[in-house]
Amino acid sequence: MRSFLPAFLVAFSLLPGTGFGQTAAPVSQQPVLIRIYYDSLDQPRVKEELSVILDTCEVLHGPYVRYHPSGRVAARGTFRFGKKDGVFTEYYENGRKKIEVGYKDDMKQGSLLAYNEKGIVLQEGVYENDQPKDAFKAYYSDGKPRLEGRFVNGKPEGLVKEYYPGGQVKEEMNYLRNQLEGTGKTYYETGGLHTEANYNAGTLNGALKSYHPNGKLHTEYFSEGGKKKGYSRTYNDRGTLVLESVYQNGLLDGETKGYSENGTPKQTLTYRNGIKTGPARLFYPDGQTQEIILYRNNARDRDVQAFYSNGKIEQVSQYEGKQPVGAWKRYYETGQLQLEETYEAGKLAGKRTRYYADGSLEAEETYVSGKKEGLVKTYYPAGGLSATGNAGKNPVGTPKSAAIYSKGMRNGAYQSFHPNGKVASAGPYRNDREHGKWNEFDERGKITRTVVYQYGVPPP
């Protein structure tokens, strides 16, 4: 719920600055009419008509008129010895009034009216000594109420109401000495209560409740001196609790519980002075643990364990800030190890090993600063198919490929192998592109094709 200051407190600047002083002058001197024109190569057009008393300096005194470029009156009023005095009126180009307000000794006094170009009142109120006083109202362009309130000593006091364009109440706020005080309410356009809160000296103090459009409770919590304190609860539009937290001095402190739309546990977290601490848990819809997070170093770092829905561990990981660090492991749903790798400062470093679901070795790689380096080997799984499509047993560890890497790119000799262990292709790489003589072989080891590449491009 927001602190509300009515939009009808606007600054009205009726008159542009002029080159004339506004100091007092003897009453005995008669004012002189002066005309100021728009710059034009055509017929001169009057911009302003003003009366001045010629003394040691020029002083505005008497009628004042300003014009639109079209020649229509833009503003009209009266000065008395350099100060606005009487009613000043601004006009739209179509001749309708824009603003009308009274002045006394250069200060707004009396009623104020503001209009749109169709002549419909947009604002109305009263001024005393240049400050709004008593009732003020604002309207939409169709004349329907938009805001209404009351002012004392130029400040909002008492009940202030805001309306939707359709006329329904949007907000009801109470002010005391220019500060929100007591109960404040907001409403949906349909008329239902949206929020209800208590204020003291401009800050939230006491219970706050918000509601869904269907009237069901959405949120409830307690504030003390503008800070949340105690339990905060959030519900879905069916009334089911979806979030429960504990606050102290405006900070999360204690256990926070989240629930799914059907009420089953979704997550649990623990806070101390607004900082996550201890283990946090995320759950599958059936209640099984999906993830466990252990926060360290004021929640900047964390260790994470992820689980499959069958309870088997899926991944073990670590973070420092947003960067992955340390040893990471990933597993198949059967529990078989799938991947082992290490991170340093957010980048892969050292040995990285991948495994097939049957446990056989898939690949061995080495990383330096996040890029592959040195010899990288891949292997066929046990129980695979031969290149000819015939079912056969591949011994565990049968090579599939071997490549030399430098700074993440293949550079040097490369070989790929058939499932029977015979070489399938061989040749050099330069900057990750085939370069030089390449041979392709069948499963018996006979050369079937030879190509000489130039930076990845075969001969025409």
RAKAZI-V329301 format. One record per backbone hydrogen bond with DSSP energy under -1.0 kcal/mol. CO is the residue of the C=O (numbers start at 1). NH is the residue of the N-H. If there is no record, write none. Layout:
# RAKAZI-V329301
CO|NH + CO|NH
This chain:
# RAKAZI-V329301
6|9 + 8|10 + 26|29 + 32|52 + 34|50 + 36|47 + 36|48 + 45|38 + 47|67 + 48|36 + 49|65 + 50|34 + 51|61 + 52|32 + 53|59 + 59|53 + 60|82 + 62|79 + 63|51 + 64|77 + 65|49 + 66|74 + 66|75 + 68|71 + 72|68 + 74|91 + 75|66 + 76|89 + 77|64 + 78|85 + 79|62 + 80|83 + 83|80 + 84|106 + 86|103 + 88|101 + 89|76 + 90|98 + 90|99 + 92|95 + 96|92 + 98|115 + 99|90 + 100|113 + 101|88 + 102|109 + 103|86 + 104|107 + 107|104 + 108|130 + 110|127 + 111|102 + 112|125 + 113|100 + 114|122 + 114|123 + 116|119 + 120|116 + 122|139 + 123|114 + 124|137 + 125|112 + 126|133 + 127|110 + 128|131 + 131|128 + 132|154 + 134|151 + 136|149 + 137|124 + 138|146 + 138|147 + 140|143 + 144|140 + 146|163 + 147|138 + 148|161 + 149|136 + 150|157 + 151|134 + 152|155 + 155|152 + 156|178 + 158|175 + 160|173 + 161|148 + 162|170 + 162|171 + 164|167 + 168|164 + 170|187 + 171|162 + 172|185 + 173|160 + 174|181 + 175|158 + 179|176 + 180|202 + 182|199 + 184|197 + 185|172 + 186|194 + 186|195 + 188|191 + 192|188 + 194|211 + 195|186 + 196|209 + 197|184 + 198|205 + 199|182 + 200|203 + 203|200 + 204|226 + 206|223 + 208|221 + 209|196 + 210|218 + 210|219 + 212|215 + 216|212 + 218|235 + 219|210 + 220|233 + 221|208 + 222|229 + 223|206 + 224|227 + 227|224 + 228|250 + 230|247 + 232|245 + 233|220 + 234|242 + 234|243 + 236|239 + 240|236 + 242|259 + 243|234 + 244|257 + 245|232 + 246|253 + 247|230 + 248|251 + 251|248 + 252|274 + 254|271 + 256|269 + 257|244 + 258|266 + 258|267 + 260|263 + 264|260 + 266|283 + 267|258 + 268|281 + 269|256 + 270|277 + 271|254 + 272|275 + 275|272 + 278|295 + 280|293 + 281|268 + 282|290 + 282|291 + 284|287 + 288|284 + 290|307 + 291|282 + 292|305 + 293|280 + 294|303 + 296|301 + 297|300 + 300|321 + 301|296 + 302|319 + 303|294 + 304|317 + 305|292 + 306|314 + 306|315 + 308|311 + 312|308 + 314|331 + 315|306 + 316|329 + 317|304 + 318|325 + 319|302 + 320|323 + 323|320 + 324|346 + 326|343 + 328|341 + 329|316 + 330|338 + 330|339 + 332|335 + 336|332 + 338|355 + 339|330 + 340|353 + 341|328 + 342|349 + 343|326 + 344|347 + 347|344 + 348|370 + 350|367 + 352|365 + 353|340 + 354|362 + 354|363 + 356|359 + 360|356 + 362|379 + 363|354 + 364|377 + 365|352 + 366|373 + 367|350 + 368|371 + 371|368 + 372|408 + 374|405 + 376|403 + 377|364 + 378|400 + 378|401 + 386|389 + 390|386 + 395|398 + 398|380 + 400|417 + 401|378 + 402|415 + 403|376 + 404|411 + 405|374 + 406|409 + 409|406 + 410|432 + 412|429 + 414|427 + 415|402 + 416|424 + 416|425 + 418|421 + 422|418 + 424|441 + 425|416 + 426|439 + 427|414 + 428|435 + 429|412 + 430|433 + 433|430 + 434|456 + 436|453 + 438|451 + 439|426 + 440|448 + 440|449 + 442|445 + 446|442 + 449|440 + 451|438 + 453|436 + 454|457 + 457|454
